[in-house]
Amino acid sequence: MKTSGSISKELREKNGLTLENVVEKLKDYKVNISAEQLCAYENGTASIDADLFLYLCKIYNCQNILEAFSESNAVQNIPPLDLAKLQELSAERLSNQL
């Protein structure tokens, strides 16, 4: 089973970004994180908060968070009614940050 971190790494690589590129892009959102911290999340040895997760999805051009992360344990364990609400809240939070 894939983790949200491993899926995030796949999305980063698919977009041709290095850890350092992502760290720089996160500064646009006033997020200070090291490449080592981001790597730890991708490898499953650390967790991140919801805000950082949403910023990463934005950077990786992830239009449908639920679809992209549907293989991870985190998403599969959420009851179906909550998934729709999560998508709505995610979109709202991202638009408020722009």
mmCIF file as gemmi writes it, N, C-alpha and C atoms, coordinates in Angstrom:
data_model
loop_
_atom_site.group_PDB
_atom_site.id
_atom_site.type_symbol
_atom_site.label_atom_id
_atom_site.label_alt_id
_atom_site.label_comp_id
_atom_site.label_asym_id
_atom_site.label_entity_id
_atom_site.label_seq_id
_atom_site.pdbx_PDB_ins_code
_atom_site.Cartn_x
_atom_site.Cartn_y
_atom_site.Cartn_z
_atom_site.occupancy
_atom_site.B_iso_or_equiv
_atom_site.pdbx_formal_charge
_atom_site.auth_seq_id
_atom_site.auth_asym_id
_atom_site.pdbx_PDB_model_num
ATOM 1 N N . MET Axp A 1 ? 0.846 -1.186 0 1 0 ? 1 A 1
ATOM 2 C CA . MET Axp A 1 ? 0 0 0 1 0 ? 1 A 1
ATOM 3 C C . MET Axp A 1 ? 0.887 1.244 0 1 0 ? 1 A 1
ATOM 4 N N . LYS Axp A 2 ? 0.568 2.153 -0.869 1 0 ? 2 A 1
ATOM 5 C CA . LYS Axp A 2 ? 1.319 3.406 -0.93 1 0 ? 2 A 1
ATOM 6 C C . LYS Axp A 2 ? 0.93 4.311 0.23 1 0 ? 2 A 1
ATOM 7 N N . THR Axp A 3 ? 1.869 5.163 0.6 1 0 ? 3 A 1
ATOM 8 C CA . THR Axp A 3 ? 1.596 6.152 1.639 1 0 ? 3 A 1
ATOM 9 C C . THR Axp A 3 ? 1.379 7.51 0.973 1 0 ? 3 A 1
ATOM 10 N N . SER Axp A 4 ? 0.835 8.438 1.716 1 0 ? 4 A 1
ATOM 11 C CA . SER Axp A 4 ? 0.659 9.787 1.158 1 0 ? 4 A 1
ATOM 12 C C . SER Axp A 4 ? 2.017 10.396 0.82 1 0 ? 4 A 1
ATOM 13 N N . GLY Axp A 5 ? 3.047 10.064 1.596 1 0 ? 5 A 1
ATOM 14 C CA . GLY Axp A 5 ? 4.39 10.567 1.317 1 0 ? 5 A 1
ATOM 15 C C . GLY Axp A 5 ? 4.96 10.022 0.021 1 0 ? 5 A 1
ATOM 16 N N . SER Axp A 6 ? 4.786 8.709 -0.209 1 0 ? 6 A 1
ATOM 17 C CA . SER Axp A 6 ? 5.32 8.121 -1.442 1 0 ? 6 A 1
ATOM 18 C C . SER Axp A 6 ? 4.566 8.62 -2.668 1 0 ? 6 A 1
ATOM 19 N N . ILE Axp A 7 ? 3.277 8.849 -2.523 1 0 ? 7 A 1
ATOM 20 C CA . ILE Axp A 7 ? 2.497 9.405 -3.631 1 0 ? 7 A 1
ATOM 21 C C . ILE Axp A 7 ? 2.93 10.841 -3.888 1 0 ? 7 A 1
ATOM 22 N N . SER Axp A 8 ? 3.171 11.586 -2.82 1 0 ? 8 A 1
ATOM 23 C CA . SER Axp A 8 ? 3.646 12.957 -2.957 1 0 ? 8 A 1
ATOM 24 C C . SER Axp A 8 ? 4.983 12.987 -3.697 1 0 ? 8 A 1
ATOM 25 N N . LYS Axp A 9 ? 5.87 12.055 -3.375 1 0 ? 9 A 1
ATOM 26 C CA . LYS Axp A 9 ? 7.168 11.968 -4.053 1 0 ? 9 A 1
ATOM 27 C C . LYS Axp A 9 ? 6.977 11.693 -5.539 1 0 ? 9 A 1
ATOM 28 N N . GLU Axp A 10 ? 6.061 10.777 -5.871 1 0 ? 10 A 1
ATOM 29 C CA . GLU Axp A 10 ? 5.774 10.473 -7.276 1 0 ? 10 A 1
ATOM 30 C C . GLU Axp A 10 ? 5.285 11.722 -8.007 1 0 ? 10 A 1
ATOM 31 N N . LEU Axp A 11 ? 4.406 12.484 -7.362 1 0 ? 11 A 1
ATOM 32 C CA . LEU Axp A 11 ? 3.889 13.712 -7.98 1 0 ? 11 A 1
ATOM 33 C C . LEU Axp A 11 ? 5.005 14.735 -8.171 1 0 ? 11 A 1
ATOM 34 N N . ARG Axp A 12 ? 5.882 14.84 -7.184 1 0 ? 12 A 1
ATOM 35 C CA . ARG Axp A 12 ? 7.002 15.777 -7.293 1 0 ? 12 A 1
ATOM 36 C C . ARG Axp A 12 ? 7.883 15.405 -8.477 1 0 ? 12 A 1
ATOM 37 N N . GLU Axp A 13 ? 8.227 14.14 -8.557 1 0 ? 13 A 1
ATOM 38 C CA . GLU Axp A 13 ? 9.091 13.678 -9.647 1 0 ? 13 A 1
ATOM 39 C C . GLU Axp A 13 ? 8.404 13.807 -11.001 1 0 ? 13 A 1
ATOM 40 N N . LYS Axp A 14 ? 7.108 13.534 -11.039 1 0 ? 14 A 1
ATOM 41 C CA . LYS Axp A 14 ? 6.333 13.67 -12.28 1 0 ? 14 A 1
ATOM 42 C C . LYS Axp A 14 ? 6.382 15.111 -12.793 1 0 ? 14 A 1
ATOM 43 N N . ASN Axp A 15 ? 6.456 16.061 -11.874 1 0 ? 15 A 1
ATOM 44 C CA . ASN Axp A 15 ? 6.526 17.477 -12.234 1 0 ? 15 A 1
ATOM 45 C C . ASN Axp A 15 ? 7.967 17.95 -12.454 1 0 ? 15 A 1
ATOM 46 N N . GLY Axp A 16 ? 8.909 17.028 -12.389 1 0 ? 16 A 1
ATOM 47 C CA . GLY Axp A 16 ? 10.313 17.365 -12.64 1 0 ? 16 A 1
ATOM 48 C C . GLY Axp A 16 ? 10.93 18.259 -11.587 1 0 ? 16 A 1
ATOM 49 N N . LEU Axp A 17 ? 10.465 18.135 -10.351 1 0 ? 17 A 1
ATOM 50 C CA . LEU Axp A 17 ? 10.952 18.988 -9.266 1 0 ? 17 A 1
ATOM 51 C C . LEU Axp A 17 ? 11.874 18.22 -8.326 1 0 ? 17 A 1
ATOM 52 N N . THR Axp A 18 ? 12.901 18.886 -7.863 1 0 ? 18 A 1
ATOM 53 C CA . THR Axp A 18 ? 13.756 18.319 -6.82 1 0 ? 18 A 1
ATOM 54 C C . THR Axp A 18 ? 13.202 18.753 -5.465 1 0 ? 18 A 1
ATOM 55 N N . LEU Axp A 19 ? 13.714 18.142 -4.42 1 0 ? 19 A 1
ATOM 56 C CA . LEU Axp A 19 ? 13.317 18.56 -3.074 1 0 ? 19 A 1
ATOM 57 C C . LEU Axp A 19 ? 13.634 20.038 -2.866 1 0 ? 19 A 1
ATOM 58 N N . GLU Axp A 20 ? 14.793 20.455 -3.349 1 0 ? 20 A 1
ATOM 59 C CA . GLU Axp A 20 ? 15.208 21.847 -3.192 1 0 ? 20 A 1
ATOM 60 C C . GLU Axp A 20 ? 14.275 22.794 -3.952 1 0 ? 20 A 1
ATOM 61 N N . ASN Axp A 21 ? 13.812 22.379 -5.146 1 0 ? 21 A 1
ATOM 62 C CA . ASN Axp A 21 ? 12.854 23.201 -5.901 1 0 ? 21 A 1
ATOM 63 C C . ASN Axp A 21 ? 11.579 23.413 -5.096 1 0 ? 21 A 1
ATOM 64 N N . VAL Axp A 22 ? 11.1 22.348 -4.482 1 0 ? 22 A 1
ATOM 65 C CA . VAL Axp A 22 ? 9.853 22.417 -3.708 1 0 ? 22 A 1
ATOM 66 C C . VAL Axp A 22 ? 10.032 23.306 -2.488 1 0 ? 22 A 1
ATOM 67 N N . VAL Axp A 23 ? 11.164 23.172 -1.815 1 0 ? 23 A 1
ATOM 68 C CA . VAL Axp A 23 ? 11.454 24.009 -0.645 1 0 ? 23 A 1
ATOM 69 C C . VAL Axp A 23 ? 11.403 25.486 -1.044 1 0 ? 23 A 1
ATOM 70 N N . GLU Axp A 24 ? 11.966 25.825 -2.181 1 0 ? 24 A 1
ATOM 71 C CA . GLU Axp A 24 ? 11.945 27.214 -2.668 1 0 ? 24 A 1
ATOM 72 C C . GLU Axp A 24 ? 10.517 27.666 -2.991 1 0 ? 24 A 1
ATOM 73 N N . LYS Axp A 25 ? 9.736 26.803 -3.643 1 0 ? 25 A 1
ATOM 74 C CA . LYS Axp A 25 ? 8.36 27.152 -3.989 1 0 ? 25 A 1
ATOM 75 C C . LYS Axp A 25 ? 7.498 27.33 -2.74 1 0 ? 25 A 1
ATOM 76 N N . LEU Axp A 26 ? 7.783 26.553 -1.706 1 0 ? 26 A 1
ATOM 77 C CA . LEU Axp A 26 ? 7.021 26.677 -0.462 1 0 ? 26 A 1
ATOM 78 C C . LEU Axp A 26 ? 7.251 28.026 0.204 1 0 ? 26 A 1
ATOM 79 N N . LYS Axp A 27 ? 8.397 28.635 -0.047 1 0 ? 27 A 1
ATOM 80 C CA . LYS Axp A 27 ? 8.669 29.958 0.521 1 0 ? 27 A 1
ATOM 81 C C . LYS Axp A 27 ? 7.678 30.999 0.012 1 0 ? 27 A 1
ATOM 82 N N . ASP Axp A 28 ? 7.131 30.786 -1.193 1 0 ? 28 A 1
ATOM 83 C CA . ASP Axp A 28 ? 6.104 31.687 -1.721 1 0 ? 28 A 1
ATOM 84 C C . ASP Axp A 28 ? 4.857 31.688 -0.836 1 0 ? 28 A 1
ATOM 85 N N . TYR Axp A 29 ? 4.65 30.586 -0.105 1 0 ? 29 A 1
ATOM 86 C CA . TYR Axp A 29 ? 3.508 30.455 0.803 1 0 ? 29 A 1
ATOM 87 C C . TYR Axp A 29 ? 3.915 30.724 2.25 1 0 ? 29 A 1
ATOM 88 N N . LYS Axp A 30 ? 5.136 31.257 2.409 1 0 ? 30 A 1
ATOM 89 C CA . LYS Axp A 30 ? 5.679 31.565 3.739 1 0 ? 30 A 1
ATOM 90 C C . LYS Axp A 30 ? 5.831 30.307 4.599 1 0 ? 30 A 1
ATOM 91 N N . VAL Axp A 31 ? 6.198 29.209 3.926 1 0 ? 31 A 1
ATOM 92 C CA . VAL Axp A 31 ? 6.447 27.946 4.617 1 0 ? 31 A 1
ATOM 93 C C . VAL Axp A 31 ? 7.948 27.669 4.565 1 0 ? 31 A 1
ATOM 94 N N . ASN Axp A 32 ? 8.539 27.537 5.734 1 0 ? 32 A 1
ATOM 95 C CA . ASN Axp A 32 ? 9.962 27.237 5.819 1 0 ? 32 A 1
ATOM 96 C C . ASN Axp A 32 ? 10.13 25.795 6.274 1 0 ? 32 A 1
ATOM 97 N N . ILE Axp A 33 ? 10.637 24.982 5.371 1 0 ? 33 A 1
ATOM 98 C CA . ILE Axp A 33 ? 10.876 23.573 5.64 1 0 ? 33 A 1
ATOM 99 C C . ILE Axp A 33 ? 12.171 23.21 4.921 1 0 ? 33 A 1
ATOM 100 N N . SER Axp A 34 ? 12.907 22.293 5.485 1 0 ? 34 A 1
ATOM 101 C CA . SER Axp A 34 ? 14.157 21.885 4.838 1 0 ? 34 A 1
ATOM 102 C C . SER Axp A 34 ? 13.899 20.736 3.866 1 0 ? 34 A 1
ATOM 103 N N . ALA Axp A 35 ? 14.822 20.532 2.955 1 0 ? 35 A 1
ATOM 104 C CA . ALA Axp A 35 ? 14.737 19.402 2.022 1 0 ? 35 A 1
ATOM 105 C C . ALA Axp A 35 ? 14.755 18.087 2.814 1 0 ? 35 A 1
ATOM 106 N N . GLU Axp A 36 ? 15.486 18.07 3.91 1 0 ? 36 A 1
ATOM 107 C CA . GLU Axp A 36 ? 15.561 16.863 4.741 1 0 ? 36 A 1
ATOM 108 C C . GLU Axp A 36 ? 14.213 16.552 5.372 1 0 ? 36 A 1
ATOM 109 N N . GLN Axp A 37 ? 13.506 17.586 5.836 1 0 ? 37 A 1
ATOM 110 C CA . GLN Axp A 37 ? 12.18 17.377 6.424 1 0 ? 37 A 1
ATOM 111 C C . GLN Axp A 37 ? 11.193 16.874 5.373 1 0 ? 37 A 1
ATOM 112 N N . LEU Axp A 38 ? 11.256 17.457 4.185 1 0 ? 38 A 1
ATOM 113 C CA . LEU Axp A 38 ? 10.371 17.036 3.106 1 0 ? 38 A 1
ATOM 114 C C . LEU Axp A 38 ? 10.68 15.595 2.698 1 0 ? 38 A 1
ATOM 115 N N . CYS Axp A 39 ? 11.94 15.255 2.65 1 0 ? 39 A 1
ATOM 116 C CA . CYS Axp A 39 ? 12.365 13.89 2.327 1 0 ? 39 A 1
ATOM 117 C C . CYS Axp A 39 ? 11.845 12.905 3.375 1 0 ? 39 A 1
ATOM 118 N N . ALA Axp A 40 ? 11.904 13.286 4.64 1 0 ? 40 A 1
ATOM 119 C CA . ALA Axp A 40 ? 11.413 12.426 5.721 1 0 ? 40 A 1
ATOM 120 C C . ALA Axp A 40 ? 9.915 12.159 5.556 1 0 ? 40 A 1
ATOM 121 N N . TYR Axp A 41 ? 9.154 13.162 5.144 1 0 ? 41 A 1
ATOM 122 C CA . TYR Axp A 41 ? 7.721 12.972 4.883 1 0 ? 41 A 1
ATOM 123 C C . TYR Axp A 41 ? 7.531 11.993 3.73 1 0 ? 41 A 1
ATOM 124 N N . GLU Axp A 42 ? 8.263 12.207 2.645 1 0 ? 42 A 1
ATOM 125 C CA . GLU Axp A 42 ? 8.124 11.335 1.481 1 0 ? 42 A 1
ATOM 126 C C . GLU Axp A 42 ? 8.498 9.883 1.794 1 0 ? 42 A 1
ATOM 127 N N . ASN Axp A 43 ? 9.449 9.704 2.695 1 0 ? 43 A 1
ATOM 128 C CA . ASN Axp A 43 ? 9.896 8.351 3.064 1 0 ? 43 A 1
ATOM 129 C C . ASN Axp A 43 ? 9.086 7.732 4.196 1 0 ? 43 A 1
ATOM 130 N N . GLY Axp A 44 ? 8.146 8.492 4.74 1 0 ? 44 A 1
ATOM 131 C CA . GLY Axp A 44 ? 7.274 7.952 5.77 1 0 ? 44 A 1
ATOM 132 C C . GLY Axp A 44 ? 7.828 7.979 7.177 1 0 ? 44 A 1
ATOM 133 N N . THR Axp A 45 ? 8.908 8.72 7.394 1 0 ? 45 A 1
ATOM 134 C CA . THR Axp A 45 ? 9.473 8.793 8.742 1 0 ? 45 A 1
ATOM 135 C C . THR Axp A 45 ? 9.029 10.048 9.491 1 0 ? 45 A 1
ATOM 136 N N . ALA Axp A 46 ? 8.252 10.894 8.827 1 0 ? 46 A 1
ATOM 137 C CA . ALA Axp A 46 ? 7.708 12.098 9.465 1 0 ? 46 A 1
ATOM 138 C C . ALA Axp A 46 ? 6.345 12.391 8.861 1 0 ? 46 A 1
ATOM 139 N N . SER Axp A 47 ? 5.553 13.14 9.582 1 0 ? 47 A 1
ATOM 140 C CA . SER Axp A 47 ? 4.241 13.542 9.063 1 0 ? 47 A 1
ATOM 141 C C . SER Axp A 47 ? 4.236 15.062 8.863 1 0 ? 47 A 1
ATOM 142 N N . ILE Axp A 48 ? 3.258 15.529 8.106 1 0 ? 48 A 1
ATOM 143 C CA . ILE Axp A 48 ? 3.121 16.97 7.871 1 0 ? 48 A 1
ATOM 144 C C . ILE Axp A 48 ? 1.716 17.401 8.225 1 0 ? 48 A 1
ATOM 145 N N . ASP Axp A 49 ? 1.544 18.702 8.417 1 0 ? 49 A 1
ATOM 146 C CA . ASP Axp A 49 ? 0.209 19.192 8.738 1 0 ? 49 A 1
ATOM 147 C C . ASP Axp A 49 ? -0.605 19.393 7.462 1 0 ? 49 A 1
ATOM 148 N N . ALA Axp A 50 ? -1.881 19.615 7.639 1 0 ? 50 A 1
ATOM 149 C CA . ALA Axp A 50 ? -2.796 19.736 6.507 1 0 ? 50 A 1
ATOM 150 C C . ALA Axp A 50 ? -2.452 20.905 5.589 1 0 ? 50 A 1
ATOM 151 N N . ASP Axp A 51 ? -2.029 22.013 6.166 1 0 ? 51 A 1
ATOM 152 C CA . ASP Axp A 51 ? -1.686 23.178 5.344 1 0 ? 51 A 1
ATOM 153 C C . ASP Axp A 51 ? -0.541 22.862 4.386 1 0 ? 51 A 1
ATOM 154 N N . LEU Axp A 52 ? 0.511 22.244 4.909 1 0 ? 52 A 1
ATOM 155 C CA . LEU Axp A 52 ? 1.651 21.893 4.061 1 0 ? 52 A 1
ATOM 156 C C . LEU Axp A 52 ? 1.234 20.892 2.992 1 0 ? 52 A 1
ATOM 157 N N . PHE Axp A 53 ? 0.41 19.933 3.355 1 0 ? 53 A 1
ATOM 158 C CA . PHE Axp A 53 ? -0.095 18.962 2.382 1 0 ? 53 A 1
ATOM 159 C C . PHE Axp A 53 ? -0.819 19.67 1.237 1 0 ? 53 A 1
ATOM 160 N N . LEU Axp A 54 ? -1.655 20.641 1.56 1 0 ? 54 A 1
ATOM 161 C CA . LEU Axp A 54 ? -2.402 21.372 0.529 1 0 ? 54 A 1
ATOM 162 C C . LEU Axp A 54 ? -1.472 22.214 -0.34 1 0 ? 54 A 1
ATOM 163 N N . TYR Axp A 55 ? -0.468 22.819 0.262 1 0 ? 55 A 1
ATOM 164 C CA . TYR Axp A 55 ? 0.499 23.58 -0.534 1 0 ? 55 A 1
ATOM 165 C C . TYR Axp A 55 ? 1.247 22.67 -1.505 1 0 ? 55 A 1
ATOM 166 N N . LEU Axp A 56 ? 1.629 21.482 -1.035 1 0 ? 56 A 1
ATOM 167 C CA . LEU Axp A 56 ? 2.313 20.541 -1.913 1 0 ? 56 A 1
ATOM 168 C C . LEU Axp A 56 ? 1.416 20.139 -3.081 1 0 ? 56 A 1
ATOM 169 N N . CYS Axp A 57 ? 0.151 19.893 -2.793 1 0 ? 57 A 1
ATOM 170 C CA . CYS Axp A 57 ? -0.794 19.55 -3.862 1 0 ? 57 A 1
ATOM 171 C C . CYS Axp A 57 ? -0.889 20.683 -4.879 1 0 ? 57 A 1
ATOM 172 N N . LYS Axp A 58 ? -0.89 21.908 -4.406 1 0 ? 58 A 1
ATOM 173 C CA . LYS Axp A 58 ? -0.929 23.07 -5.296 1 0 ? 58 A 1
ATOM 174 C C . LYS Axp A 58 ? 0.336 23.122 -6.16 1 0 ? 58 A 1
ATOM 175 N N . ILE Axp A 59 ? 1.486 22.962 -5.552 1 0 ? 59 A 1
ATOM 176 C CA . ILE Axp A 59 ? 2.762 22.996 -6.269 1 0 ? 59 A 1
ATOM 177 C C . ILE Axp A 59 ? 2.833 21.881 -7.303 1 0 ? 59 A 1
ATOM 178 N N . TYR Axp A 60 ? 2.285 20.716 -6.96 1 0 ? 60 A 1
ATOM 179 C CA . TYR Axp A 60 ? 2.339 19.567 -7.86 1 0 ? 60 A 1
ATOM 180 C C . TYR Axp A 60 ? 1.189 19.542 -8.869 1 0 ? 60 A 1
ATOM 181 N N . ASN Axp A 61 ? 0.417 20.628 -8.906 1 0 ? 61 A 1
ATOM 182 C CA . ASN Axp A 61 ? -0.716 20.733 -9.844 1 0 ? 61 A 1
ATOM 183 C C . ASN Axp A 61 ? -1.696 19.577 -9.69 1 0 ? 61 A 1
ATOM 184 N N . CYS Axp A 62 ? -1.939 19.208 -8.459 1 0 ? 62 A 1
ATOM 185 C CA . CYS Axp A 62 ? -2.845 18.106 -8.144 1 0 ? 62 A 1
ATOM 186 C C . CYS Axp A 62 ? -4.269 18.667 -8.078 1 0 ? 62 A 1
ATOM 187 N N . GLN Axp A 63 ? -5.017 18.507 -9.158 1 0 ? 63 A 1
ATOM 188 C CA . GLN Axp A 63 ? -6.362 19.067 -9.244 1 0 ? 63 A 1
ATOM 189 C C . GLN Axp A 63 ? -7.38 18.276 -8.428 1 0 ? 63 A 1
ATOM 190 N N . ASN Axp A 64 ? -7.19 16.97 -8.32 1 0 ? 64 A 1
ATOM 191 C CA . ASN Axp A 64 ? -8.127 16.124 -7.589 1 0 ? 64 A 1
ATOM 192 C C . ASN Axp A 64 ? -7.352 15.346 -6.53 1 0 ? 64 A 1
ATOM 193 N N . ILE Axp A 65 ? -7.321 15.907 -5.343 1 0 ? 65 A 1
ATOM 194 C CA . ILE Axp A 65 ? -6.551 15.331 -4.249 1 0 ? 65 A 1
ATOM 195 C C . ILE Axp A 65 ? -7.014 13.914 -3.936 1 0 ? 65 A 1
ATOM 196 N N . LEU Axp A 66 ? -8.309 13.708 -3.905 1 0 ? 66 A 1
ATOM 197 C CA . LEU Axp A 66 ? -8.833 12.399 -3.545 1 0 ? 66 A 1
ATOM 198 C C . LEU Axp A 66 ? -8.443 11.342 -4.563 1 0 ? 66 A 1
ATOM 199 N N . GLU Axp A 67 ? -8.518 11.688 -5.816 1 0 ? 67 A 1
ATOM 200 C CA . GLU Axp A 67 ? -8.142 10.735 -6.858 1 0 ? 67 A 1
ATOM 201 C C . GLU Axp A 67 ? -6.645 10.422 -6.794 1 0 ? 67 A 1
ATOM 202 N N . ALA Axp A 68 ? -5.834 11.446 -6.655 1 0 ? 68 A 1
ATOM 203 C CA . ALA Axp A 68 ? -4.386 11.269 -6.635 1 0 ? 68 A 1
ATOM 204 C C . ALA Axp A 68 ? -3.922 10.436 -5.446 1 0 ? 68 A 1
ATOM 205 N N . PHE Axp A 69 ? -4.568 10.611 -4.305 1 0 ? 69 A 1
ATOM 206 C CA . PHE Axp A 69 ? -4.132 9.942 -3.087 1 0 ? 69 A 1
ATOM 207 C C . PHE Axp A 69 ? -5.03 8.777 -2.684 1 0 ? 69 A 1
ATOM 208 N N . SER Axp A 70 ? -5.864 8.3 -3.589 1 0 ? 70 A 1
ATOM 209 C CA . SER Axp A 70 ? -6.825 7.246 -3.253 1 0 ? 70 A 1
ATOM 210 C C . SER Axp A 70 ? -6.161 5.929 -2.871 1 0 ? 70 A 1
ATOM 211 N N . GLU Axp A 71 ? -4.923 5.71 -3.26 1 0 ? 71 A 1
ATOM 212 C CA . GLU Axp A 71 ? -4.225 4.469 -2.921 1 0 ? 71 A 1
ATOM 213 C C . GLU Axp A 71 ? -3.575 4.51 -1.545 1 0 ? 71 A 1
ATOM 214 N N . SER Axp A 72 ? -3.58 5.659 -0.89 1 0 ? 72 A 1
ATOM 215 C CA . SER Axp A 72 ? -2.901 5.74 0.412 1 0 ? 72 A 1
ATOM 216 C C . SER Axp A 72 ? -3.83 5.282 1.532 1 0 ? 72 A 1
ATOM 217 N N . ASN Axp A 73 ? -3.227 4.765 2.579 1 0 ? 73 A 1
ATOM 218 C CA . ASN Axp A 73 ? -3.982 4.336 3.758 1 0 ? 73 A 1
ATOM 219 C C . ASN Axp A 73 ? -4.806 5.47 4.336 1 0 ? 73 A 1
ATOM 220 N N . ALA Axp A 74 ? -4.247 6.661 4.329 1 0 ? 74 A 1
ATOM 221 C CA . ALA Axp A 74 ? -4.912 7.807 4.948 1 0 ? 74 A 1
ATOM 222 C C . ALA Axp A 74 ? -6.264 8.074 4.314 1 0 ? 74 A 1
ATOM 223 N N . VAL Axp A 75 ? -6.343 8.004 2.998 1 0 ? 75 A 1
ATOM 224 C CA . VAL Axp A 75 ? -7.601 8.305 2.311 1 0 ? 75 A 1
ATOM 225 C C . VAL Axp A 75 ? -8.557 7.131 2.386 1 0 ? 75 A 1
ATOM 226 N N . GLN Axp A 76 ? -8.077 5.914 2.304 1 0 ? 76 A 1
ATOM 227 C CA . GLN Axp A 76 ? -8.956 4.753 2.307 1 0 ? 76 A 1
ATOM 228 C C . GLN Axp A 76 ? -9.677 4.57 3.628 1 0 ? 76 A 1
ATOM 229 N N . ASN Axp A 77 ? -9.129 5.093 4.691 1 0 ? 77 A 1
ATOM 230 C CA . ASN Axp A 77 ? -9.749 4.925 6.002 1 0 ? 77 A 1
ATOM 231 C C . ASN Axp A 77 ? -10.749 6.013 6.358 1 0 ? 77 A 1
ATOM 232 N N . ILE Axp A 78 ? -10.996 6.947 5.446 1 0 ? 78 A 1
ATOM 233 C CA . ILE Axp A 78 ? -11.964 8.014 5.695 1 0 ? 78 A 1
ATOM 234 C C . ILE Axp A 78 ? -13.328 7.563 5.165 1 0 ? 78 A 1
ATOM 235 N N . PRO Axp A 79 ? -14.374 7.679 5.958 1 0 ? 79 A 1
ATOM 236 C CA . PRO Axp A 79 ? -15.699 7.304 5.461 1 0 ? 79 A 1
ATOM 237 C C . PRO Axp A 79 ? -16.08 8.119 4.22 1 0 ? 79 A 1
ATOM 238 N N . PRO Axp A 80 ? -16.818 7.547 3.284 1 0 ? 80 A 1
ATOM 239 C CA . PRO Axp A 80 ? -17.154 8.214 2.018 1 0 ? 80 A 1
ATOM 240 C C . PRO Axp A 80 ? -17.762 9.607 2.157 1 0 ? 80 A 1
ATOM 241 N N . LEU Axp A 81 ? -18.624 9.83 3.108 1 0 ? 81 A 1
ATOM 242 C CA . LEU Axp A 81 ? -19.236 11.151 3.241 1 0 ? 81 A 1
ATOM 243 C C . LEU Axp A 81 ? -18.2 12.214 3.587 1 0 ? 81 A 1
ATOM 244 N N . ASP Axp A 82 ? -17.193 11.853 4.337 1 0 ? 82 A 1
ATOM 245 C CA . ASP Axp A 82 ? -16.156 12.796 4.708 1 0 ? 82 A 1
ATOM 246 C C . ASP Axp A 82 ? -15.243 13.144 3.535 1 0 ? 82 A 1
ATOM 247 N N . LEU Axp A 83 ? -15.107 12.253 2.571 1 0 ? 83 A 1
ATOM 248 C CA . LEU Axp A 83 ? -14.235 12.511 1.433 1 0 ? 83 A 1
ATOM 249 C C . LEU Axp A 83 ? -14.723 13.71 0.621 1 0 ? 83 A 1
ATOM 250 N N . ALA Axp A 84 ? -16.012 13.792 0.384 1 0 ? 84 A 1
ATOM 251 C CA . ALA Axp A 84 ? -16.558 14.92 -0.371 1 0 ? 84 A 1
ATOM 252 C C . ALA Axp A 84 ? -16.318 16.224 0.385 1 0 ? 84 A 1
ATOM 253 N N . LYS Axp A 85 ? -16.511 16.196 1.675 1 0 ? 85 A 1
ATOM 254 C CA . LYS Axp A 85 ? -16.293 17.383 2.496 1 0 ? 85 A 1
ATOM 255 C C . LYS Axp A 85 ? -14.816 17.776 2.499 1 0 ? 85 A 1
ATOM 256 N N . LEU Axp A 86 ? -13.926 16.785 2.544 1 0 ? 86 A 1
ATOM 257 C CA . LEU Axp A 86 ? -12.493 17.052 2.513 1 0 ? 86 A 1
ATOM 258 C C . LEU Axp A 86 ? -12.113 17.757 1.216 1 0 ? 86 A 1
ATOM 259 N N . GLN Axp A 87 ? -12.647 17.294 0.11 1 0 ? 87 A 1
ATOM 260 C CA . GLN Axp A 87 ? -12.335 17.915 -1.174 1 0 ? 87 A 1
ATOM 261 C C . GLN Axp A 87 ? -12.843 19.356 -1.211 1 0 ? 87 A 1
ATOM 262 N N . GLU Axp A 88 ? -14.033 19.568 -0.701 1 0 ? 88 A 1
ATOM 263 C CA . GLU Axp A 88 ? -14.603 20.916 -0.663 1 0 ? 88 A 1
ATOM 264 C C . GLU Axp A 88 ? -13.764 21.845 0.21 1 0 ? 88 A 1
ATOM 265 N N . LEU Axp A 89 ? -13.388 21.379 1.379 1 0 ? 89 A 1
ATOM 266 C CA . LEU Axp A 89 ? -12.581 22.188 2.291 1 0 ? 89 A 1
ATOM 267 C C . LEU Axp A 89 ? -11.19 22.442 1.727 1 0 ? 89 A 1
ATOM 268 N N . SER Axp A 90 ? -10.617 21.443 1.057 1 0 ? 90 A 1
ATOM 269 C CA . SER Axp A 90 ? -9.298 21.604 0.449 1 0 ? 90 A 1
ATOM 270 C C . SER Axp A 90 ? -9.318 22.688 -0.606 1 0 ? 90 A 1
ATOM 271 N N . ALA Axp A 91 ? -10.313 22.66 -1.483 1 0 ? 91 A 1
ATOM 272 C CA . ALA Axp A 91 ? -10.426 23.665 -2.537 1 0 ? 91 A 1
ATOM 273 C C . ALA Axp A 91 ? -10.638 25.049 -1.934 1 0 ? 91 A 1
ATOM 274 N N . GLU Axp A 92 ? -11.464 25.122 -0.909 1 0 ? 92 A 1
ATOM 275 C CA . GLU Axp A 92 ? -11.74 26.406 -0.256 1 0 ? 92 A 1
ATOM 276 C C . GLU Axp A 92 ? -10.472 26.964 0.399 1 0 ? 92 A 1
ATOM 277 N N . ARG Axp A 93 ? -9.74 26.121 1.076 1 0 ? 93 A 1
ATOM 278 C CA . ARG Axp A 93 ? -8.531 26.552 1.764 1 0 ? 93 A 1
ATOM 279 C C . ARG Axp A 93 ? -7.473 27.037 0.774 1 0 ? 93 A 1
ATOM 280 N N . LEU Axp A 94 ? -7.317 26.332 -0.337 1 0 ? 94 A 1
ATOM 281 C CA . LEU Axp A 94 ? -6.361 26.743 -1.347 1 0 ? 94 A 1
ATOM 282 C C . LEU Axp A 94 ? -6.742 28.076 -1.958 1 0 ? 94 A 1
ATOM 283 N N . SER Axp A 95 ? -8.022 28.28 -2.248 1 0 ? 95 A 1
ATOM 284 C CA . SER Axp A 95 ? -8.431 29.541 -2.857 1 0 ? 95 A 1
ATOM 285 C C . SER Axp A 95 ? -8.265 30.698 -1.876 1 0 ? 95 A 1
ATOM 286 N N . ASN Axp A 96 ? -8.422 30.434 -0.606 1 0 ? 96 A 1
ATOM 287 C CA . ASN Axp A 96 ? -8.24 31.488 0.404 1 0 ? 96 A 1
ATOM 288 C C . ASN Axp A 96 ? -6.774 31.888 0.564 1 0 ? 96 A 1
ATOM 289 N N . GLN Axp A 97 ? -5.861 30.971 0.227 1 0 ? 97 A 1
ATOM 290 C CA . GLN Axp A 97 ? -4.432 31.247 0.382 1 0 ? 97 A 1
ATOM 291 C C . GLN Axp A 97 ? -3.848 32.029 -0.784 1 0 ? 97 A 1
ATOM 292 N N . LEU Axp A 98 ? -4.569 32.078 -1.897 1 0 ? 98 A 1
ATOM 293 C CA . LEU Axp A 98 ? -4.038 32.752 -3.082 1 0 ? 98 A 1
ATOM 294 C C . LEU Axp A 98 ? -4.207 34.231 -3.029 1 0 ? 98 A 1
